[in-house]
């Protein structure tokens, strides 16, 4: 505790960072958890740039069919797996204790859950309508499983989140309201710029809109996008990436690329990348402003998704403009 106090008292903080609270002082986020030169660059290269490069290459050299997408995912998983071995072996205790491992959980567990459920579902040859529900349930289950495993292996993150709600609820409320507005405006602006380039919605957006005529799909979609997805996505894209990079600003750039890219890489819709950069920029900067306390990011992300979900249900045409 004394060491943490010395760190915060002896160094002048940048103007854009909020003053650390007692929670931040007691459990500070370590932006230099790993060495950027011998670990951070390996992480960025194998977990972000290589998979995305493969996705772009396959998307524009081959047809967007099931086989090319499966091949792309398989090669990407191998590269990320190899990279994870070198990254984790260099700072295993720190990565597990801090919860930085959540990034790799987020990368591998949903794929495994999706594969298992997909194999079982195909045995029954579901209709297109049923398949939409199955896909939504798969996303929800995969995210919940990932969160549960993270909680079991790295409870520190969740203790800090709980403590932030308990001790800093006033600042959390104020900052979150401002953050939701800012993130939404960024998202709206970049979405408008995207519409000038590609007037049609992305495959990711269409997959969300698809099936909302069924009330149970609306319930599943709402639970997933508003309450579950923000938790695991912020833990992985902000807490995980900033921990595993070892440099605050390199991590900022990496988190923007990964967060925006993960919404288009599965379908190869890279021409829609711009539309996701707004939220990625705002949420990445928010993480720095709040000294690496992911609680604020989760609330802001949840607020953005709540607004988006309402628009998807009430006015889907608005999102297609």
Buried (B, 14 or more C-beta within 10 A) or exposed (E): EEEBEEEBEEEEEEEEEBEBBEBBBBBBBEBEBBEBEEBBBBBBEBBBBBBBEBBBEBBEEBEEEEEBBEBBBEBBBEBBBEBBEEBBEBBEEBBBBBBBBBBBBBBBBBBEBBEEBEEEBEEEEBEEEEBBBBBBBBBBBBBBBBBEBBBEBBEEBBEBBEBBEEBBEEBBEEBBEEBBBBBBEBBBEBBEEBBEEEEEBBBBBBBBBBBBEBEEBBEBBBBBBBBBBBBBBBBBBBBBBBBBBBBBEBBBBBBBBBBBBBBBBBBBBBBBBBBBBBBBBBBBBBBBBBBBBBBBBBBBBBBBBBBBBEEBBEEBEEBBE
